[in-house]
Amino acid sequence: MIGAGNVGATTAHRLAEGQLGDVILVDILEGVPQGKALDLYQAAPVVHHDCLVVGSNDYEATAGSDLIVMTAGLARKPGMSRDDLQDANAKVVADCIARASKVSRDGIIIMVTNPLDVMCEVGRRVSGFPRERVIGMAGILDTARMRAFIAMEMKVSTESVFALVLGGHGDSMVPLPRYTTVSGVPITEVLSKERVDAIVQRTAQGGGEIVKLLKTGSAYYAPAAGAFEMADAIIKDRKKILPCSVFLKGEFGLQDVFMGVPCKLGAKGMEGVFEPKLTADELALLQKSAADVKAQMAKLPADLGKA
């Protein structure tokens, strides 16, 4: 677990209590990962798990990891452009992934750091891992938000709601109301177009609504839950279809770009992309989202990962 901030520590908490395995919490700040790990492990006798939780500033402690969960990075601050955030976090991700992948050559990377899709590309280039072992956590979070908004609107259980959101993790994400259902019934049949459009718009705002409410800080409970669901599917070889950011090689007609799409997660990582049929309008939105991500990927240093 790279990063002992709110997202990293909360994910470590879920991983340990979910009994997925021992967790090594790594951070650049001395004492922080060690203190949080000790606190988490001291809860083990109460919540009844035997997974070790260890904190370290040294990547050697992570050697042989099955999963590398990357959460470290800067949050976007007022006045900071997307390019500024990308430049800063690309350096952080490149350094951390280089160190982690060096000692865990068979690991699978779960990327959480933003801007998500571009950071996945940084992780892929720097690690040299095949596309099956570099996967971004975005679609699960976006669909969870959409499901929550629908459940709130209809006053039903969140477990009765299924949603599908494709595309980049950002303003150009592509929520698909046609494939979004309540107990199998498309929401387009039970909600007015105005209410559906409002939910889609609210979903597209991502975590911005939470940032405005908190004034300082950002979302971390839901992102940690998304990272845990991916880890659970991989560690337990569930073959679960989940929306994740993966490097596409022709799927949906898209090439050499990280995009949020439904994919099968199992012990080997991304084990296949599930391609629902899209209308011409839906495909056009997905292509625009891919173009946006590619434009940002093009701004990465040309020599990234070649050292």
Secondary structure by P-SEA (a helix, b strand, c coil): cccccaaaaaaaaaaaaacccbbbbbbcccaaaaaaaaaaaaacccccccbbbbbbccccccccccbbbbcccccccccccaaaaaaaaaaaaaaaaaaaaaacccbbbbccccccaaaaaaaaaaacccccccccccaaaaaaaaaaaaaaaaccccccbbbbbbccccccbbbbccccccccccccccccaaaaaaaaaaaaacaaaaaaaaccccccaaaaaaaaaaaaaaaacccccccccccccccccccccccccccccccccccbbbbccccaaaaaaaaaaaaaaaaaaaacccccccc
